[in-house]
């Protein structure tokens, strides 16, 4: 029996002296050197008693070695569990305990704090630092550069990714080899990746975007990556001339647009900019195209599904939409209460089905049954609609739906109006408790640099554009919106901040 994930993405590059990772100082890591590093790590894992199906919990900084741990897990049949580097020890305790991790890999600075957690789980604890040092690397030094790849099937688990847990405990989404491979193969075709592509990679690798989209696509195509530890504006500007493609979150692009060095000349040789993980403002689309001549390609995915839709490579990349369902992916809009499919153009919950959809939540059969239907459709929790041309538009999260006086109010509709107002950089609309209406609308505004938005004029504009029941009860201005690591606005934090805005009035 083969190992589809490793065979398709990695072993096909065995013996190649071609560049895989372009690192700082002009250093290049070839495909073969990377494979040898991964094989050494796989030996360390197995010699420390890990068996196929065991979980490896990883909270380390981005590095070539960290990426090789992912490859080593695939080769040894282990389940890779990447964890956000911002998580605290208390948060890590839950993930390590819930996953039943057999090995925990952390930065040496975290070792003392995590030792009791690992001991309680009977897990082995090893270290890996951002500079490529650590106990894992020390043990791997004298290991063979080849490892007998463990047989796995496409239905075997390859990774756990924990959801962000904005409501309740985080859930461990179980992703199979086929889930990851189907998406990588599809995106290579849809986004026209080849072995000549050089991807500018400044994303974290503990998240779907940086790991299973960016890295897997490049591996599947045989291309290479300019592998930056994090988003560094100066480094991005310096490295763009050597790239053919770039993937990023909206914050990457807004920051670049604020830099006068980011010009059409600098980007003229790139063929593709992709954005995801959070919505991209229509204004950013326009500014980016005006500045560079490129139209950013926006797509849509989730922890549980990898990528489900994409704007087209050829054809109109429509701002405010996430394009069409990818080949092999079915998408429908349903009534959240009944599950019945809604007519085109109506707003409802988005459900998707396809080879990209996860297997379920680890040790949470009730949650799995609540969100993954028996017929294979996954209830995403996102609200959206499909327009007359088939483009999918995300309206918001189901939990962000505001019900005021019996009316359903979709925050995105109000945000689009607010975002167009003079002096407004971006906005977030939330529902907060109200003694008469149950909930009411509050608009949170972030000003453009140096601007002071006229809140009365903005409110008048909203009143002229939207039905009365959608009007914000109030507008507030603050310095920034709370975001998670991938740039998504955390509306749960905003709701907590303004929870008593009207109830104590």
WOVEN-V358204 format. One record per backbone hydrogen bond with DSSP energy under -0.5 kcal/mol. NH is the residue of the N-H (numbers start at 1). CO is the residue of the C=O. Records with the same first field share a line. If there is no record, write none. Layout:
NH=CO  CO
//
This chain:
4=152
7=3
8=4
9=5
10=6
11=6
12=7
13=10
14=11
16=13
20=29
21=29
22=225
23=21  27
26=23
27=24
29=21
30=28
31=18
32=16
34=30
35=31
36=32
37=33
38=34
39=35
40=36
41=37
42=38
43=39
44=40
45=41
46=42
47=43
48=44
49=46
50=45
53=77
54=51
56=79
57=55  103
58=81
59=57  105
67=63
68=64
69=65
70=66
71=67
72=68
73=69
74=70
75=71
76=72
77=73  74
78=73
79=54
80=78  158
81=56
83=58
87=84
92=88
93=89
94=90
95=91
96=92
97=93
98=94
99=95
100=96
101=96
102=55
103=55
104=124
105=57
106=104  126
107=59
110=107
111=107  108
114=110
115=111
116=112
118=114
119=115
120=116
121=117
122=118  119
123=118
124=102
126=104
128=106
129=133
132=129
136=127
138=134
139=135
140=136
141=137  138
143=140
149=147
150=75
152=2
156=153
158=175
159=175
160=80
161=173
163=171
173=161  171
174=360
175=159  173
177=156
178=154
180=176
181=177
182=178
183=179
184=180
185=181
186=182
187=183
188=184
189=185
190=186
191=187
192=189
193=188
197=194
199=224
200=245
201=199  226
202=200  247
211=207
212=208
213=208
214=209
215=210
216=211
217=213
218=214
219=215
220=216
221=217
222=218
223=218
224=197
225=20
226=199
227=22  225
228=201  226
232=230
236=232
237=233
238=234
239=235
240=236
242=239
243=240
244=198
245=198
246=272
247=200
248=274
252=249
253=249
254=250
255=251
256=252
257=253
258=254
259=256
260=258
262=259
263=261
267=263
268=264
270=267
271=244
272=244
274=246
275=297
276=248
281=279
284=281
285=281
286=282
287=283
288=284
289=285
290=286
291=287
292=288
293=288  289
294=288
296=294
297=273
298=296
299=275
300=309
302=306
305=302
306=302
308=300
309=300
310=324
311=298
312=316
318=316
319=317
321=318
322=392
324=310
326=308
329=326
330=353
332=351
334=332  349
335=340
339=335
342=333
345=386
346=343
348=384
349=334
350=382
351=332
352=378
353=330
357=354
358=304
359=174
360=174
362=172
364=361
368=364
369=365
370=366
371=367
372=368
373=371  377
376=373
378=352
379=371
380=350  378
383=396
384=348
385=393
387=385  391
390=387
392=323
393=385
395=383
396=383
398=381
400=397
401=397  398
402=409
404=402  407
405=403  437
407=404
409=402  407
411=409
412=395
413=410
414=410  411
415=411
416=412
417=413
418=414
419=415
420=416  417
421=418
424=421
425=423  446
426=446
428=444
430=442
432=440
434=438
438=434
439=437
440=432
442=430
443=474
444=428  442
445=443  476
446=426
447=445
448=423
451=448
455=453
458=454
459=455
460=456
461=457
462=458
463=459
464=460
465=461  462
466=462
470=467
471=468
473=441
474=441
476=443
478=445
484=488
487=484
490=482
491=489
493=490
494=490
495=491
496=492
497=493
498=494
499=496
501=498
504=500
505=502
//
